[in-house]
Amino acid sequence: MPALIRENRNFRLLMSGAGVSNLSDGIGALAFPWMATLITTDPRALAIVAFATRLPWFLWSLPVGVWTDRADRQKMMVRADLARMALAMAVVALIVAGPRDGGQVAWMIGGLAALAFLMGTAEVFRDNAAQTALPSVVPKDRLEEANGQIWSVEQVMGQFIGPPLAGFLIAVAAPAPFLFEALGFALAAFAVWAIAFPARGALVPRRGFWTEMNAGWTWIREHKVILQLALILGGLNAAHMAGFTILVLFSQEVLGLGAVGHGMLLTAGAAGGVAGGLLCPWVAKRLGASRSLWVALALMPLPFLGLYFTSQVWVAVVLLFLETFVAVLWNVVTVSFRQRVIPDALLGRVNSIYRFFGWGMMPLGALAGGWIMALAEPSMGREDALRLVFLLCAGLFAALFLYGLARLRLPKGAAG
């Protein structure tokens, strides 16, 4: 057992809560789009569900930052997980009560999208509070180690265990994965509730919502490297979501996989995230922060370029392994850098601005993936239209690598 986990009870509980919460997220990551394909195979409908899931990051990232700095972060995480538990149960009710005949497709997709939006809203609150809470329980000189271990646990639970478990549960009964999702959120809430957070320093007196928000914006303007990272992340996430939105159709129609097989595909790919969480802190210290990010950006076009060409399951496994590995390398370096340099009193607001730019592009990427495929399908055919999305994603990743190589420079010592 790593020393940080063994020695630090609060970190152990925080990581446990993150792991169980991400197990539920991983179940939902497969169950929501797969449930949508049981209703309709129209890529635009899948895009709407994916858009609704990620839209909260665009709408709420900024105000959540102010609320996080004002509020008790522990209570915010607990309440968000309990809200997601209730919403997962509402999905169960929708599936049990809702008809799925041809005339009710719009009603079912609309209900699924609405619940996905509400769960995404709670996720914004939970994740922003969790990321700003980590420096309160871990020394700053161990943030890379802590983030690496959390990312490994999140990858194992959210992508290594969650998706195949969801696939098996769907094979049993359509509502089953959402029941397990609700249970996971309840356990996550309990783990966070049990943490003994140290008392926070004196909070800056409230000066009005927009005044406080502007303080975070002023700080990020004065630290342009944070803004650069946020803008690059926005492009990366848009490209990822465009491809990931139609990946379920690629699994079904090109690779010939069922729900269990698709879950195993995601799990095999997620092994790259586990490896990344364990190795990336070492890589970052050896290469330095800037070189680590350049390497990550250089490798990011390859997975989607490979998916454009392949029809083999084993090749897709290798490509998804690579994608998650380099994504974790990017995240370990950038998250640790932000946690180290942003003052605690501003951490929630600056993180929220960062995520507004970085994560706010995800719903647009999700919409783009489904609609590009739908628009190209009449002239190109369904499979070529699907592959076109992967090719365009690879092109955007390549452009972001060139931008990062030319402009992105982190301070020396940024990797700890």
C-alpha positions in Angstrom: 0.0 0.0 0.0 1.5 3.4 -0.9 2.7 5.4 2.1 0.4 8.4 1.4 -2.7 6.1 1.6 -1.4 4.3 4.6 -0.4 7.4 6.6 -3.1 9.9 5.7 -6.7 8.9 6.8 -8.3 11.9 5.3 -6.7 11.3 1.9 -7.7 7.7 2.1 -11.3 8.6 2.7 -11.2 11.3 0.0 -9.7 8.8 -2.5 -12.3 6.2 -1.5 -15.1 8.6 -2.1 -13.6 9.6 -5.5 -13.3 5.9 -6.4 -16.8 4.9 -5.5 -18.2 8.1 -7.1 -16.2 7.3 -10.3 -17.5 3.7 -10.3 -21.0 5.2 -10.5 -19.8 7.6 -13.2 -18.3 4.7 -15.2 -21.5 2.7 -15.0 -23.4 5.8 -16.2 -20.9 6.5 -19.0 -21.9 3.3 -20.7 -25.5 2.9 -19.5 -26.7 6.3 -20.6 -25.6 6.1 -24.3 -26.4 2.4 -24.5 -29.9 3.1 -23.2 -30.2 5.8 -25.8 -29.3 3.3 -28.6 -32.0 0.9 -27.3 -34.5 3.8 -28.0 -33.0 4.9 -31.3 -29.8 4.6 -33.4 -30.1 8.2 -34.7 -26.7 9.8 -34.0 -28.4 13.1 -33.4 -30.3 11.7 -30.5 -27.2 10.2 -29.0 -25.5 13.6 -29.4 -28.4 15.3 -27.5 -28.0 13.0 -24.6 -24.2 13.5 -24.5 -24.7 17.3 -24.9 -27.1 17.3 -22.0 -24.6 15.4 -19.8 -21.8 17.9 -20.4 -23.8 21.2 -20.8 -23.7 21.8 -17.0 -19.9 22.4 -17.3 -20.6 25.3 -19.6 -23.5 26.7 -17.6 -22.4 26.3 -14.0 -18.6 26.2 -14.0 -18.2 30.0 -13.2 -20.8 30.4 -10.5 -19.9 27.1 -8.8 -16.4 28.5 -8.3 -17.7 31.4 -6.2 -20.0 29.0 -4.3 -17.2 26.6 -3.6 -15.0 29.3 -2.1 -17.9 30.5 0.0 -19.3 27.2 1.1 -18.3 24.2 3.2 -16.7 22.0 0.5 -17.3 18.8 2.4 -21.1 19.5 2.6 -21.1 20.4 -1.1 -19.6 17.1 -2.1 -21.9 15.1 0.2 -25.1 16.9 -1.0 -24.0 16.5 -4.7 -23.5 12.8 -4.3 -26.9 12.4 -2.6 -28.6 14.4 -5.3 -27.0 12.1 -8.0 -28.2 9.1 -6.0 -31.8 10.4 -6.2 -31.5 11.2 -9.9 -30.2 7.7 -10.7 -33.3 6.3 -9.1 -35.3 8.7 -11.2 -33.7 7.1 -14.3 -34.8 3.7 -13.1 -38.4 5.0 -12.8 -38.2 6.5 -16.3 -37.1 3.2 -17.8 -39.7 1.1 -15.9 -42.6 3.5 -16.6 -41.7 4.9 -20.0 -42.9 3.2 -23.3 -40.3 2.8 -26.0 -42.6 2.4 -29.1 -41.9 4.5 -32.2 -44.2 7.3 -31.2 -42.5 7.8 -27.8 -38.9 8.1 -28.9 -38.7 11.9 -28.4 -40.4 11.6 -25.0 -37.9 9.0 -23.8 -34.8 10.7 -25.2 -36.0 14.0 -23.7 -36.5 12.4 -20.3 -33.1 10.7 -20.5 -31.4 13.9 -21.5 -33.1 16.0 -18.8 -32.0 13.5 -16.1 -28.5 13.4 -17.6 -28.4 17.2 -17.4 -29.4 17.3 -13.7 -26.8 14.6 -12.9 -24.2 16.6 -14.7 -25.1 19.7 -12.7 -24.5 17.8 -9.5 -21.2 16.5 -10.9 -20.0 20.1 -11.5 -20.5 20.9 -7.8 -19.0 17.7 -6.6 -15.9 17.7 -8.8 -15.0 21.4 -8.3 -15.3 21.0 -4.5 -13.3 17.8 -4.6 -10.4 19.2 -6.6 -10.2 22.3 -4.4 -10.4 20.2 -1.2 -7.4 18.0 -2.0 -4.7 20.5 -1.0 -6.4 20.7 2.4 -5.6 17.1 3.2 -2.2 16.6 1.3 1.0 18.6 1.6 1.9 20.6 -1.5 5.1 18.7 -2.1 3.1 15.5 -2.5 0.3 16.7 -4.8 1.7 14.9 -7.9 1.8 11.6 -5.8 -1.7 12.3 -4.5 -3.2 13.2 -7.9 -1.5 10.2 -9.5 -3.0 7.9 -7.0 -6.5 9.4 -7.3 -6.3 9.3 -11.1 -5.3 5.6 -10.9 -8.2 4.8 -8.6 -10.7 6.9 -10.7 -9.5 5.1 -13.9 -9.8 1.7 -12.3 -13.2 2.3 -10.9 -14.6 4.6 -13.5 -13.3 2.9 -16.7 -11.8 -0.4 -15.7 -14.6 -1.7 -13.6 -17.6 0.5 -14.2 -18.2 0.0 -18.0 -18.0 -3.8 -18.0 -20.1 -4.0 -14.9 -22.7 -1.8 -16.6 -22.6 -4.1 -19.7 -23.3 -7.1 -17.5 -26.1 -5.3 -15.6 -27.7 -4.1 -18.8 -27.8 -7.8 -20.0 -29.6 -8.6 -16.8 -32.1 -5.7 -16.9 -32.1 -2.2 -18.4 -32.7 -0.5 -15.0 -30.0 -2.5 -13.1 -27.0 -0.3 -13.9 -28.7 2.8 -12.6 -29.6 1.0 -9.3 -25.9 0.2 -8.8 -25.1 3.8 -9.8 -27.3 5.1 -7.0 -25.8 2.8 -4.5 -22.3 4.0 -5.4 -23.2 7.7 -5.0 -24.6 6.9 -1.5 -21.4 5.2 -0.5 -19.3 8.1 -1.9 -21.4 10.6 0.2 -20.7 8.6 3.3 -16.9 8.4 2.7 -16.7 12.2 2.2 -18.9 12.8 5.3 -16.4 10.9 7.4 -13.4 13.1 6.5 -12.0 15.3 9.2 -11.1 18.4 7.2 -8.7 20.9 8.9 -10.3 24.3 9.6 -9.9 26.7 6.7 -8.2 30.0 7.0 -10.1 33.2 7.4 -12.3 33.6 4.3 -12.3 36.8 2.4 -15.5 38.8 3.3 -18.3 38.4 0.8 -18.3 41.4 -1.6 -21.0 40.4 -4.1 -21.1 37.5 -6.5 -19.7 39.3 -9.6 -17.1 41.1 -7.5 -15.8 37.8 -6.2 -16.0 36.2 -9.6 -13.9 39.1 -11.0 -11.2 38.4 -8.4 -10.7 35.0 -9.9 -10.7 36.3 -13.4 -8.2 39.0 -12.5 -5.9 36.4 -11.1 -6.1 34.1 -14.1 -5.4 37.1 -16.5 -2.2 37.8 -14.6 -1.1 34.1 -14.9 -1.5 33.6 -18.6 -0.1 30.1 -18.6 -3.2 28.9 -16.7 -5.4 30.5 -19.3 -3.4 28.8 -22.1 -3.8 25.5 -20.4 -7.6 26.0 -20.2 -8.0 27.0 -23.8 -5.9 24.0 -25.0 -8.0 21.7 -22.7 -11.1 23.1 -24.2 -10.0 22.0 -27.7 -8.8 18.6 -26.4 -12.1 17.9 -24.7 -14.2 19.1 -27.7 -12.3 16.6 -29.9 -12.6 13.8 -27.4 -16.3 14.2 -26.9 -17.0 14.4 -30.6 -15.3 11.0 -31.0 -16.6 9.5 -27.8 -20.2 10.3 -28.6 -20.2 8.1 -31.6 -17.9 5.4 -30.2 -20.9 3.4 -29.0 -22.1 3.2 -32.6 -18.6 2.3 -33.8 -18.5 -0.6 -31.3 -22.0 -1.8 -32.3 -21.8 -1.4 -36.1 -18.1 -1.7 -37.0 -16.6 -3.8 -34.3 -19.7 -5.9 -33.8 -19.7 -5.7 -30.0 -22.7 -5.9 -27.6 -23.1 -4.1 -24.3 -20.7 -6.4 -22.5 -18.1 -6.3 -25.3 -18.3 -2.5 -25.4 -17.8 -2.3 -21.7 -14.7 -4.6 -21.9 -13.4 -2.4 -24.7 -13.6 0.7 -22.5 -12.1 -1.3 -19.7 -9.1 -2.4 -21.7 -8.6 1.1 -22.9 -8.8 2.4 -19.3 -5.8 0.2 -18.4 -3.8 3.1 -20.0 -5.2 5.4 -17.4 -4.2 3.1 -14.6 -0.7 2.9 -16.0 -0.7 6.6 -16.5 -1.7 7.3 -12.9 1.2 5.2 -11.7 3.9 6.2 -14.1 3.1 9.8 -15.0 4.3 11.4 -11.8 7.7 9.8 -12.5 7.6 10.9 -16.2 6.7 14.5 -15.2 9.6 14.7 -12.8 12.1 13.3 -15.4 10.9 15.3 -18.4 9.7 18.4 -16.6 6.3 19.9 -16.8 6.5 21.6 -20.3 8.1 18.6 -22.0 5.6 16.2 -20.4 2.7 18.3 -21.9 4.4 18.4 -25.3 4.7 14.6 -25.3 1.1 14.2 -24.3 -0.1 16.6 -27.0 2.1 14.9 -29.7 0.6 11.5 -28.9 -3.1 12.6 -28.7 -3.8 12.6 -32.5 -2.8 8.9 -32.9 -5.7 7.1 -31.2 -8.4 8.7 -33.3 -6.3 8.5 -36.4 -6.0 4.8 -35.8 -9.7 4.4 -35.2 -10.3 6.0 -38.6 -8.5 3.2 -40.2 -9.2 0.1 -38.1 -12.0 -2.4 -37.9 -10.1 -4.7 -35.4 -11.1 -4.9 -31.8 -7.5 -5.5 -30.5 -6.3 -2.4 -32.4 -9.1 -0.3 -30.9 -8.0 -1.6 -27.4 -4.4 -0.5 -28.0 -5.5 2.9 -29.3 -7.9 3.6 -26.3 -5.1 2.5 -24.0 -2.8 5.1 -25.5 -5.5 7.8 -25.3 -6.2 7.4 -21.6 -2.5 7.2 -20.8 -1.6 10.5 -22.4 -4.8 12.1 -21.0 -3.7 11.2 -17.5 -0.2 12.5 -18.1 -1.8 15.8 -19.1 -4.1 15.9 -16.1 -1.5 14.9 -13.5 0.8 17.7 -14.6 -1.8 20.5 -15.1 -3.9 19.7 -12.0 -0.9 19.6 -9.7 0.4 22.8 -11.2 -2.8 24.6 -10.6 -3.2 23.3 -7.1 0.3 24.4 -6.3 0.2 28.0 -7.6 -3.4 29.1 -7.0 -4.1 30.6 -3.6 -6.5 28.5 -1.5 -9.0 31.5 -1.1 -9.2 31.7 -4.9 -8.9 28.0 -5.8 -12.6 27.4 -6.3 -13.1 30.5 -8.5 -9.9 30.0 -10.6 -10.7 26.3 -11.1 -14.2 27.2 -12.2 -12.9 29.7 -14.8 -10.4 27.1 -15.9 -13.1 24.5 -16.3 -15.5 26.9 -18.0 -13.0 27.2 -20.8 -11.6 23.7 -20.6 -14.8 21.7 -20.0 -17.3 24.1 -21.5 -16.4 22.9 -25.0 -17.4 19.3 -24.2 -21.2 19.7 -25.0 -20.3 21.4 -28.3 -18.0 18.6 -29.2 -20.7 16.0 -28.3 -23.2 17.8 -30.6 -20.6 18.1 -33.3 -19.8 14.4 -33.3 -23.4 13.3 -33.8 -24.4 16.0 -36.2 -21.3 15.7 -38.4 -22.0 12.0 -38.8 -25.7 12.6 -39.5 -25.0 15.3 -42.2 -22.3 13.2 -43.9 -24.2 9.9 -43.9 -26.4 10.6 -46.9 -23.5 11.2 -49.2 -20.8 9.0 -47.7 -22.6 6.1 -46.2 -23.0 5.4 -42.5 -19.6 3.8 -41.8 -17.6 6.3 -43.7 -19.5 9.1 -42.0 -18.8 7.6 -38.6 -15.1 7.3 -39.4 -15.0 10.9 -40.7 -15.6 12.1 -37.2 -12.5 10.3 -35.9 -10.4 11.8 -38.7 -11.6 15.3 -37.9 -10.8 14.7 -34.2 -7.3 13.6 -35.0 -6.8 16.8 -37.0 -7.9 19.0 -34.2 -5.6 17.2 -31.8 -2.7 17.7 -34.2 -3.4 21.5 -34.4 -3.4 21.8 -30.6 -0.1 20.0 -30.5 1.5 22.6 -32.9 0.0 25.4 -30.8 1.2 23.9 -27.5 4.7 23.3 -28.9 5.0 26.9 -30.1 3.4 28.7 -27.1 3.1 26.6 -24.0 5.8 27.1 -21.4 5.4 26.2 -17.7 7.7 27.6 -15.1 10.7 25.5 -14.0 9.9 23.3 -11.1 6.2 23.2 -12.0 6.3 19.4 -11.8 7.3 19.4 -8.2 
